[in-house]
Amino acid sequence: MIKHGVCFLILLAIGFPSAAKAYAAAVPYESYTFDHWGEYVPAPQPYVPETTLNGINLGVGPLSNPSDIFVCPNNDVYIVDSGNDRIVVLDQNLSLKDVIGGFTRNGRNDTFSNPSGIFVAEDGSVYVADTGNNRVVAFAPGGEMFQIIDALPEVAESVSGFIPLKVAVNTDGRVYVIARNIFQGILCYSPESEFITFFGTIKVLVNPWDWFWRIVATQEQRAKQRLYIPIEFNNMDIDGKGFVYTTHVDITNEQKIKRLNPVGDDVLADIVTRRDKNKLIGDAFYAFRGVGSGPSLFVDVKARGSGMYSALDTTRSRVFTYDGEGNLLYVFGGIGNVEGMTRRPVAIEVIDDKILILDSSRGDIVVYKPTEYGRLINQAVEARFNGREQEAVVYWQEVLKLDAHYELAYAGVGKSLLAAGQSKEAMEYLKRGNEAHYYSIALRRYRTEVMKRYSDFIFYAVLLAVTGYIAYRIIKRKRGKRDAHA
């Protein structure tokens, strides 16, 4: 691992001298992307540490095993301080605003017990997964409770009862709950706390050999086989259009991020299958032993708008950011005790252009700010998502000045040129970006353009050729008759 790390830094310094000089001295971790073949490619830092917040410098005493963080539309920040049974609220300047230790229920004070999840609606209503009390509670900004969910539906299969871990609410007031040991999907409740359905159930596929073996195996052999149960969700987020982004544990190393539409279907699945861009699994290669070994484990996901989303990997304390087509935009972060790194990250949030990472082990929040490189990538993705193609081209070209090896920048320029109708110019950039799917589209469009451009010439050329051929046949026939008479 040390040898690979040294080689990585050497490549970073050689391949990106200006970027390395700008960031290497101040940033304790490496950044990279994957190329078309899935190999690691060193990259300039997209985000760098700005500051670290903790209970001491916030003036509320040490945070104990914090488990969740939420940024409201007005940029207030809610931190679930689980071990202290409270919620710490910061304002948009990340200064202490309030400490919530409970709520009012039917005129009497009630408190939390080891809360682990939080969601704040646009009207200021606060929803808390009050784990230790086996309930989800919702209370108004003034603190008066107006909703409680404290039981599993009869159709739920669980031996541990109702243990809510995470909660989210859409604009219609539907409450989504991730509960421990519930493998049938996310629990969905109405605003009246009535169970509606299991949402986004993950199906486990069994291969033909497994089915055959279960048929021919004895009862004892079948009992020893592993159970085929759906995978358990561990976190979620809702974007502005009501799509639910989820993360889950998947021992098969398949897609670990899903974007569920209102009926619970994963709309990322087809994109990832068609594009086959690392399948949203985080690190494609990893060590099998030592600190930070094993596949990436996403514990949270944040929908960032413009189709972008960032997933938090707790295995190596890294943030993976993807665009709406499943392309990995950038990676940053690392595991450690030095400033800017985290030990056990559990939640990710975004405030303005900054990213907040909640570290449960150290009880603090690390604030990261974008570099010029990261800001340009974000702006390029946002511009193209909103149809400002020429503006996107400018941003991507600026990215290439900082990182001449960044394939997505070439592909980004090509996509924008293609959308702007410049198929021939787009083909060159798409080729350099190894973007085969869009290159084939550009090639077809360019062929069509060429055909249209020379259609009149081709028509008259064919007409002249046909006319000449007919005239030649007529003249030849007449000469043949003349020769016959002679």
LUMTOR-193248 format. One line per field, with one value per residue (C-alpha): residue number from 1; x, y, z. Coordinates in Angstrom, 2 decimals. Layout:
<nodes>
n c(NUM|...)
u c(X|...)
v c(Y|...)
w c(Z|...)
</nodes>
This chain:
<nodes>
n c(1|2|3|4|5|6|7|8|9|10|11|12|13|14|15|16|17|18|19|20|21|22|23|24|25|26|27|28|29|30|31|32|33|34|35|36|37|38|39|40|41|42|43|44|45|46|47|48|49|50|51|52|53|54|55|56|57|58|59|60|61|62|63|64|65|66|67|68|69|70|71|72|73|74|75|76|77|78|79|80|81|82|83|84|85|86|87|88|89|90|91|92|93|94|95|96|97|98|99|100|101|102|103|104|105|106|107|108|109|110|111|112|113|114|115|116|117|118|119|120|121|122|123|124|125|126|127|128|129|130|131|132|133|134|135|136|137|138|139|140|141|142|143|144|145|146|147|148|149|150|151|152|153|154|155|156|157|158|159|160|161|162|163|164|165|166|167|168|169|170|171|172|173|174|175|176|177|178|179|180|181|182|183|184|185|186|187|188|189|190|191|192|193|194|195|196|197|198|199|200|201|202|203|204|205|206|207|208|209|210|211|212|213|214|215|216|217|218|219|220|221|222|223|224|225|226|227|228|229|230|231|232|233|234|235|236|237|238|239|240|241|242|243|244|245|246|247|248|249|250|251|252|253|254|255|256|257|258|259|260|261|262|263|264|265|266|267|268|269|270|271|272|273|274|275|276|277|278|279|280|281|282|283|284|285|286|287|288|289|290|291|292|293|294|295|296|297|298|299|300|301|302|303|304|305|306|307|308|309|310|311|312|313|314|315|316|317|318|319|320|321|322|323|324|325|326|327|328|329|330|331|332|333|334|335|336|337|338|339|340|341|342|343|344|345|346|347|348|349|350|351|352|353|354|355|356|357|358|359|360|361|362|363|364|365|366|367|368|369|370|371|372|373|374|375|376|377|378|379|380|381|382|383|384|385|386|387|388|389|390|391|392|393|394|395|396|397|398|399|400|401|402|403|404|405|406|407|408|409|410|411|412|413|414|415|416|417|418|419|420|421|422|423|424|425|426|427|428|429|430|431|432|433|434|435|436|437|438|439|440|441|442|443|444|445|446|447|448|449|450|451|452|453|454|455|456|457|458|459|460|461|462|463|464|465|466|467|468|469|470|471|472|473|474|475|476|477|478|479|480|481|482|483|484|485|486)
u c(0.00|2.86|4.66|1.50|0.93|4.46|4.08|0.74|2.27|5.15|2.69|0.69|3.72|4.93|1.59|0.14|3.02|1.04|-1.82|0.56|2.41|-0.86|-2.42|0.10|1.57|-1.79|-3.84|-3.14|-4.94|-4.78|-7.33|-7.95|-10.50|-10.83|-10.09|-12.08|-10.46|-11.15|-7.55|-6.65|-5.64|-4.10|-5.96|-5.73|-7.62|-11.30|-11.95|-9.61|-10.23|-11.33|-12.11|-13.19|-16.11|-16.67|-18.74|-15.95|-15.47|-19.25|-19.70|-21.97|-19.44|-18.09|-20.37|-20.89|-21.22|-23.04|-24.88|-26.55|-26.46|-29.00|-28.83|-32.16|-33.20|-32.24|-28.82|-29.41|-27.48|-28.97|-26.57|-27.86|-25.74|-26.86|-24.82|-26.07|-29.72|-29.96|-29.89|-27.42|-28.49|-26.08|-26.90|-25.72|-22.43|-21.88|-22.27|-24.38|-28.06|-29.92|-29.79|-32.92|-33.21|-36.82|-40.29|-43.78|-46.32|-49.87|-48.64|-45.89|-42.15|-40.70|-37.08|-34.99|-33.14|-30.16|-31.63|-29.90|-31.60|-33.12|-34.99|-36.26|-39.13|-39.37|-41.86|-39.38|-41.03|-38.45|-38.62|-36.39|-35.63|-35.75|-34.07|-33.82|-37.52|-38.48|-40.32|-40.21|-41.46|-42.27|-42.67|-43.35|-40.74|-42.21|-41.55|-45.10|-45.28|-47.83|-46.94|-45.58|-44.77|-44.02|-44.84|-44.04|-46.83|-48.06|-46.52|-43.02|-40.74|-38.57|-37.58|-36.24|-39.31|-39.40|-35.89|-35.88|-32.47|-33.06|-36.04|-36.93|-40.09|-41.26|-43.29|-46.56|-45.81|-45.00|-42.54|-39.80|-38.15|-35.12|-35.38|-32.92|-33.36|-36.06|-35.04|-38.27|-37.48|-37.88|-41.03|-43.38|-46.04|-48.79|-48.95|-51.45|-48.81|-50.57|-48.30|-48.54|-45.97|-42.41|-40.44|-37.53|-37.28|-33.96|-34.37|-31.65|-31.10|-30.14|-28.15|-29.34|-26.72|-27.98|-31.55|-30.47|-28.47|-31.38|-33.56|-31.19|-29.74|-30.91|-32.80|-29.65|-27.63|-30.30|-30.32|-26.59|-26.88|-26.78|-30.12|-31.25|-32.63|-32.80|-30.09|-30.71|-30.70|-28.49|-29.23|-31.17|-31.73|-34.53|-33.85|-35.97|-37.99|-38.94|-36.49|-35.06|-31.32|-30.29|-27.19|-27.03|-24.63|-23.99|-21.58|-21.68|-19.99|-22.74|-24.34|-24.58|-26.36|-29.93|-32.20|-35.76|-38.68|-42.06|-43.06|-39.78|-38.02|-34.29|-33.76|-29.98|-29.94|-30.42|-27.90|-25.24|-25.93|-25.63|-22.65|-20.92|-18.99|-17.69|-21.29|-21.39|-19.43|-16.69|-13.15|-12.79|-9.56|-8.58|-6.37|-7.70|-5.76|-4.75|-6.29|-8.82|-8.99|-12.03|-14.63|-16.11|-19.01|-21.31|-23.02|-24.68|-25.51|-26.29|-28.27|-26.61|-28.79|-28.02|-28.02|-24.94|-24.70|-21.94|-21.58|-19.63|-17.37|-16.65|-14.06|-11.44|-13.20|-13.59|-16.23|-17.17|-19.09|-20.98|-22.96|-26.41|-24.94|-23.02|-19.63|-17.23|-16.36|-13.85|-12.78|-11.33|-10.75|-8.89|-8.78|-6.52|-6.18|-4.59|-6.52|-8.76|-9.10|-11.71|-11.79|-15.38|-17.45|-21.19|-22.97|-22.44|-24.18|-23.73|-24.05|-23.67|-20.56|-19.03|-19.23|-19.67|-18.54|-19.68|-17.09|-18.73|-15.44|-13.96|-17.27|-16.60|-17.61|-14.96|-15.80|-14.33|-14.27|-13.91|-10.69|-10.73|-10.54|-13.55|-15.55|-15.04|-16.18|-19.31|-20.08|-19.54|-21.93|-24.52|-24.31|-24.81|-27.61|-29.47|-28.87|-26.16|-23.93|-21.50|-20.94|-20.25|-17.60|-15.80|-15.75|-14.53|-11.75|-10.63|-10.63|-8.32|-5.83|-5.55|-5.75|-4.89|-5.59|-9.18|-11.23|-14.57|-13.58|-12.95|-16.19|-17.97|-16.82|-17.84|-21.32|-21.92|-20.72|-22.94|-25.95|-25.12|-25.20|-21.44|-21.14|-17.80|-16.05|-17.71|-16.30|-12.69|-13.32|-15.47|-12.73|-10.14|-12.54|-13.10|-16.80|-17.90|-21.65|-21.86|-19.19|-21.43|-24.29|-22.07|-20.87|-24.42|-25.42|-22.34|-23.10|-26.65|-25.37|-23.00|-25.78|-28.05|-25.28|-24.50|-27.94|-28.62|-25.24|-25.74|-29.25|-28.17|-25.07|-27.19|-29.76|-27.02|-25.50|-28.85|-29.67|-26.26|-26.63|-30.08|-28.76|-25.82|-28.15|-30.38|-27.46|-25.92|-29.22|-29.61|-26.06|-26.73|-29.80|-27.89|-25.08|-27.55|-29.17|-25.81)
v c(0.00|2.42|1.65|2.34|5.58|6.82|5.94|7.72|10.94|10.76|10.41|13.30|15.55|14.59|14.62|17.71|19.93|23.14|21.45|19.45|22.59|24.33|21.62|18.95|20.88|21.64|18.51|15.20|12.96|12.04|12.62|10.58|9.42|6.32|6.26|4.45|1.13|1.51|2.34|4.95|8.35|10.94|14.25|17.68|18.14|19.06|19.92|20.89|21.18|24.59|24.11|21.57|22.09|20.26|20.62|22.43|25.26|25.43|25.92|22.92|20.44|17.37|15.64|11.98|9.51|11.93|10.01|12.37|15.88|17.84|21.21|23.06|25.21|28.31|26.71|26.00|22.85|20.18|17.72|14.57|14.23|10.68|9.97|13.16|12.63|16.03|17.95|20.79|23.52|25.85|28.88|29.43|30.80|27.53|29.24|27.81|28.69|26.26|22.97|20.80|18.26|17.25|18.43|18.97|16.16|16.86|19.67|17.60|17.59|14.55|13.69|11.72|8.47|7.79|9.48|8.51|10.29|13.66|15.45|19.03|19.94|23.24|24.60|23.95|20.77|18.43|14.64|12.56|8.84|8.47|5.07|4.38|5.10|2.95|5.72|8.47|11.82|15.02|18.38|21.91|24.70|25.69|22.22|20.78|17.19|16.57|13.06|9.84|6.50|3.85|0.44|-1.79|-2.86|-6.42|-7.40|-6.40|-9.30|-8.45|-10.14|-6.94|-4.72|-1.16|0.35|3.40|4.56|7.18|9.28|11.45|13.22|14.23|17.30|15.34|14.54|10.87|9.65|7.24|5.24|2.96|0.52|-2.03|-5.63|-4.69|-6.25|-5.78|-2.17|1.34|1.77|4.35|6.03|8.56|11.95|10.24|7.63|4.84|2.32|2.57|0.22|-1.01|1.32|0.40|-3.26|-4.71|-8.09|-10.70|-12.80|-16.43|-18.03|-21.28|-23.40|-22.26|-23.15|-26.56|-27.28|-26.37|-28.83|-31.80|-31.02|-32.76|-30.91|-30.67|-29.29|-26.71|-25.60|-24.87|-22.73|-18.97|-17.22|-15.33|-12.19|-8.68|-6.21|-3.66|0.09|2.21|5.80|8.00|11.53|13.20|15.66|18.60|16.45|13.85|11.16|9.15|8.44|5.45|3.59|0.01|-2.75|-5.16|-8.03|-8.82|-5.46|-4.44|-1.01|0.54|3.79|3.92|6.74|5.66|7.30|7.79|4.17|2.80|1.88|2.53|4.97|4.71|1.00|1.38|4.21|2.23|-0.89|1.02|3.09|0.50|3.23|1.44|0.61|3.23|1.05|3.45|2.09|-0.53|-1.90|-2.21|-4.07|-7.15|-6.64|-3.80|-0.43|0.70|-2.68|-4.15|-2.72|0.73|0.94|3.85|5.05|8.19|9.96|13.59|14.75|18.00|19.15|19.21|15.42|15.32|13.30|12.56|9.29|8.85|5.79|4.90|2.22|4.74|7.97|9.20|11.14|9.92|12.40|11.29|13.06|12.07|9.60|7.63|9.15|9.56|13.27|13.27|11.62|13.24|12.54|9.94|8.06|9.38|11.61|14.66|17.82|17.37|13.60|11.52|8.29|7.07|9.30|8.66|11.50|13.99|17.29|20.33|23.97|26.41|25.13|23.46|19.84|18.82|15.40|14.22|12.08|9.91|8.69|12.10|13.87|16.67|18.08|18.65|21.46|21.21|24.00|23.56|24.37|26.07|22.62|21.30|24.48|24.38|20.74|21.54|24.55|22.59|19.83|22.37|24.39|21.37|20.02|23.31|23.51|26.17|24.21|26.92|27.93|24.28|24.12|27.10|25.51|22.14|23.79|25.54|22.17|20.78|23.56|22.20|18.52|17.61|13.92|14.37|12.29|13.60|17.15|16.06|14.10|17.07|19.42|16.84|16.37|20.11|20.59|17.69|19.26|22.55|20.83|20.79|17.08|17.09|19.11|16.98|13.76|14.75|15.58|12.50|10.33|11.82|11.30|7.63|8.37|5.64|5.99|9.70|9.35|6.94|9.44|12.25|10.08|9.26|12.91|13.98|11.45|12.76|16.34|15.41|13.65|16.69|19.09|17.25|15.85|18.21|17.45|13.72|13.92|15.77|13.61|10.48|12.03|13.01|9.54|7.87|10.26|9.72|5.97|6.05|8.29|5.97|2.96|4.76|5.87|2.42|0.82|3.20|2.52|-1.19|-0.90|1.28|-1.19|-4.05|-2.31|-1.51)
w c(0.00|0.89|-2.36|-4.38|-2.49|-3.24|-6.93|-6.98|-5.60|-8.09|-10.97|-9.58|-9.42|-12.91|-14.70|-13.04|-11.89|-11.44|-9.62|-7.45|-6.39|-5.57|-3.43|-2.40|0.51|2.09|1.36|3.15|0.67|-3.01|-5.75|-8.87|-11.43|-13.59|-17.31|-19.98|-19.08|-15.36|-14.43|-11.81|-13.19|-10.81|-10.77|-9.15|-5.90|-6.47|-2.81|0.03|3.79|4.98|8.68|11.27|13.63|16.89|20.02|21.84|19.35|18.87|22.59|23.33|24.71|22.91|20.40|21.28|18.42|16.05|13.34|10.86|9.45|7.42|5.65|5.31|2.34|4.37|5.04|8.71|9.67|11.95|13.60|15.31|18.46|19.21|22.34|24.00|22.93|21.29|18.02|17.53|15.10|13.27|11.14|7.58|8.89|10.79|14.16|16.98|16.68|18.95|20.83|20.70|23.47|22.91|21.94|23.35|23.19|24.30|26.51|28.14|27.46|25.74|24.98|22.49|23.11|20.84|17.73|14.49|11.58|10.76|8.00|7.96|5.60|3.74|6.30|9.12|10.42|11.93|11.50|13.77|13.74|17.52|17.50|21.21|21.67|18.65|16.86|14.29|15.58|13.73|15.40|14.22|14.38|17.74|19.13|19.21|17.95|15.19|13.96|15.38|13.74|16.34|14.86|11.93|9.58|9.97|6.63|7.74|8.61|11.61|14.84|16.42|16.20|14.91|15.03|12.73|11.53|8.82|7.75|4.75|3.62|0.13|-0.80|-0.46|3.17|2.58|5.17|4.13|6.91|6.84|9.74|11.06|9.89|7.38|4.06|2.14|1.26|2.63|4.75|3.27|5.45|4.75|6.51|8.83|9.77|7.88|6.16|2.35|0.86|0.79|-1.44|-3.73|-2.81|-3.96|-5.56|-5.20|-8.32|-7.93|-10.76|-12.46|-10.69|-7.29|-8.25|-9.53|-6.38|-4.13|-6.04|-5.79|-2.33|0.81|3.50|5.62|2.71|1.92|5.54|5.37|2.25|2.63|2.71|-0.37|1.23|-0.23|0.68|3.46|2.75|5.00|3.91|1.51|0.21|-1.78|-4.61|-5.71|-8.11|-5.51|-6.62|-3.74|-3.81|-1.72|-0.62|0.54|1.47|-1.39|-0.90|-4.64|-5.42|-7.81|-8.08|-4.61|-5.44|-6.69|-7.84|-7.25|-9.06|-7.33|-7.98|-6.61|-9.87|-10.15|-13.04|-12.77|-13.55|-17.31|-17.47|-15.64|-17.70|-20.96|-19.94|-17.71|-15.92|-12.83|-11.84|-9.07|-6.67|-5.61|-5.87|-8.58|-7.09|-3.45|-1.00|0.76|3.98|6.26|7.10|4.53|2.81|1.11|-1.29|-0.87|1.57|0.84|4.02|2.66|-0.58|-1.33|-4.37|-5.44|-8.33|-12.05|-11.98|-9.72|-6.52|-4.05|-2.14|1.07|1.36|4.98|4.09|2.99|4.04|0.47|-1.42|-4.92|-7.08|-10.20|-12.91|-14.14|-16.64|-14.04|-14.89|-11.98|-11.85|-9.01|-5.75|-2.64|1.05|3.05|6.32|9.09|12.14|10.53|9.75|6.71|7.03|8.85|10.84|10.58|8.30|8.57|6.76|3.94|3.23|0.97|1.94|-0.96|-2.79|0.28|1.40|5.04|6.30|9.74|11.54|14.18|15.64|16.37|16.87|14.39|11.01|8.37|5.93|2.42|-0.15|-3.92|-5.70|-9.07|-10.62|-8.70|-9.21|-12.98|-13.17|-11.14|-13.34|-16.55|-15.46|-14.29|-17.51|-19.76|-17.56|-18.01|-21.75|-21.77|-24.11|-25.20|-21.60|-20.73|-23.47|-21.96|-18.51|-19.82|-21.79|-18.61|-16.85|-19.55|-18.83|-15.29|-16.21|-19.78|-19.06|-17.88|-20.32|-19.09|-20.08|-23.66|-23.61|-22.05|-24.80|-27.40|-25.91|-25.79|-29.37|-30.43|-28.72|-30.44|-33.87|-34.46|-35.14|-36.95|-34.24|-31.56|-33.02|-32.35|-28.69|-28.14|-29.60|-27.24|-24.36|-25.29|-25.48|-27.89|-27.30|-28.16|-30.86|-32.75|-32.46|-33.74|-36.62|-37.70|-37.53|-39.47|-42.20|-42.37|-42.58|-45.41|-47.27|-46.93|-47.89|-51.13|-51.80|-54.75|-56.29|-55.83|-57.26|-60.41|-60.76|-60.64|-62.97|-65.43|-65.24|-65.85|-68.69|-70.26|-69.94|-71.60|-74.36|-74.86|-75.16|-77.64|-79.80|-79.63|-80.67|-83.63|-84.76|-84.51|-86.76|-89.22|-89.41|-89.87|-92.87|-94.35)
</nodes>
